[in-house]
């Protein structure tokens, strides 16, 4: 299923619903939520920061700080092999893919995004990579999916055999992202339950340090039934709470940024199991939303609640055709810009075809070029991206 080394193919970006921050008077509930958010975001000590960052750097094939207690691991043959492989492939991806993404972002997306308070990325799994490449300056990132949270592996206590297995599992887990530019849920559920690499946290940490970030703190949280974030005990005593984790990270010369990932099923029938999820998302508004390779979940009736939350809370939406269907972006509320090429969904998602999208793309005068592959059509060049910007409401 996977090869000993990654083979990078043209990038697939699948974006969706992106809304930037807006101005509004905070409600009492929102103020309580901000206070809860602040309490949950207190950074850990500098010592913890160094240990977390060095562990993530080892997993990412990057040399830890020379003074780190983990520096000796970088001399082991298993790590040296991993370092050479991953370093080469990341450099290749930067040249062939990331540069085009960043140029497109700066030219087409950044002027519409403006100041970004929160980026919402539903059905993301551990894919902070694409979210950050396209929205690098958000103060807060909220990701959610079905994959477990897990923990950073205790690399200093692993034997050479277990270290080798850890790097093999990391390679396997990243294979889909680095070849297709999206995670496949069934693969990810298996990969995040591996013997040494457990959960989404290690994979998110790998992307962050590769993006020149240092990890300040990692905290186990949960979304309470009232929608507030609170510290999570292990195991949680409240089965209605959704497990979450918070990563505070920083880049040189920048203010700290926060990533929150939570695990929950988002279909309408499952939401009552975690009643705090919807109020939590509503408290985060206004936000930017990013959907990519979203399995066309928001096209039907089973995910109508989450779709409504996203549409109501977003001021800007960036997506491929697997996100929110075009019919929900009505004029004059939204201004739409189309990029790339629209083609029927791949065979696994035949039900996602949109005649109105095909009609919109038929007039090429209304379509702008896309310089990188995107979404499920990563191999055939038929990638479509929709940028929907909510128009200001007229004053009454």
Rosetta blueprint (number, residue, H / E / L):
1 X L
2 X L
3 X L
4 X L
5 X L
6 X L
7 X L
8 X L
9 X L
10 X L
11 X L
12 X L
13 X L
14 X L
15 X L
16 X L
17 X L
18 X L
19 X L
20 X L
21 X L
22 X L
23 X L
24 X L
25 X L
26 X L
27 X L
28 X H
29 X H
30 X H
31 X H
32 X H
33 X H
34 X H
35 X H
36 X H
37 X H
38 X H
39 X H
40 X H
41 X L
42 X L
43 X L
44 X L
45 X L
46 X H
47 X H
48 X H
49 X H
50 X H
51 X H
52 X H
53 X H
54 X H
55 X H
56 X H
57 X H
58 X H
59 X H
60 X L
61 X L
62 X L
63 X L
64 X L
65 X L
66 X L
67 X L
68 X L
69 X L
70 X L
71 X H
72 X H
73 X H
74 X H
75 X H
76 X L
77 X H
78 X H
79 X H
80 X H
81 X H
82 X H
83 X H
84 X H
85 X H
86 X H
87 X H
88 X H
89 X H
90 X H
91 X H
92 X H
93 X H
94 X H
95 X H
96 X H
97 X H
98 X H
99 X H
100 X H
101 X H
102 X H
103 X H
104 X H
105 X H
106 X H
107 X H
108 X H
109 X H
110 X H
111 X H
112 X H
113 X H
114 X L
115 X L
116 X L
117 X L
118 X E
119 X E
120 X E
121 X E
122 X L
123 X L
124 X L
125 X L
126 X L
127 X L
128 X H
129 X H
130 X H
131 X H
132 X H
133 X H
134 X H
135 X L
136 X L
137 X L
138 X L
139 X L
140 X E
141 X E
142 X E
143 X E
144 X E
145 X E
146 X L
147 X L
148 X L
149 X L
150 X L
151 X L
152 X L
153 X L
154 X L
155 X H
156 X H
157 X H
158 X L
159 X L
160 X H
161 X H
162 X H
163 X H
164 X H
165 X H
166 X H
167 X H
168 X H
169 X H
170 X H
171 X H
172 X H
173 X H
174 X H
175 X H
176 X H
177 X H
178 X H
179 X H
180 X H
181 X L
182 X L
183 X L
184 X L
185 X H
186 X H
187 X H
188 X H
189 X H
190 X H
191 X H
192 X L
193 X E
194 X L
195 X L
196 X L
197 X L
198 X E
199 X L
200 X L
201 X H
202 X H
203 X H
204 X H
205 X H
206 X H
207 X H
208 X H
209 X H
210 X H
211 X L
212 X L
213 X E
214 X E
215 X E
216 X E
217 X E
218 X E
219 X E
220 X E
221 X E
222 X E
223 X E
224 X L
225 X L
226 X L
227 X L
228 X L
229 X E
230 X E
231 X E
232 X L
233 X L
234 X L
235 X L
236 X L
237 X L
238 X L
239 X L
240 X L
241 X L
242 X E
243 X E
244 X E
245 X E
246 X E
247 X E
248 X E
249 X E
250 X E
251 X E
252 X L
253 X L
254 X L
255 X L
256 X L
257 X E
258 X E
259 X E
260 X E
261 X E
262 X E
263 X E
264 X L
265 X L
266 X L
267 X L
268 X H
269 X H
270 X H
271 X H
272 X H
273 X H
274 X H
275 X L
276 X H
277 X H
278 X H
279 X H
280 X H
281 X H
282 X H
283 X H
284 X H
285 X L
286 X L
287 X E
288 X E
289 X E
290 X E
291 X E
292 X L
293 X L
294 X L
295 X L
296 X L
297 X H
298 X H
299 X H
300 X L
301 X L
302 X L
303 X L
304 X H
305 X H
306 X H
307 X H
308 X H
309 X H
310 X H
311 X H
312 X H
313 X H
314 X E
315 X E
316 X E
317 X E
318 X E
319 X E
320 X L
321 X L
322 X L
323 X L
324 X L
325 X L
326 X H
327 X H
328 X H
329 X L
330 X L
331 X L
332 X L
333 X L
334 X E
335 X E
336 X E
337 X E
338 X E
339 X E
340 X E
341 X L
342 X L
343 X L
344 X L
345 X L
346 X L
347 X H
348 X H
349 X H
350 X H
351 X H
352 X H
353 X L
354 X L
355 X H
356 X H
357 X H
358 X H
359 X H
360 X H
361 X H
362 X H
363 X L
364 X H
365 X H
366 X H
367 X E
368 X E
369 X L
370 X L
371 X L
372 X L
373 X L
374 X L
375 X H
376 X H
377 X H
378 X L
379 X L
380 X L
381 X L
382 X L
383 X L
384 X E
385 X E
386 X E
387 X E
388 X E
389 X E
390 X E
391 X L
392 X L
393 X L
394 X L
395 X L
396 X L
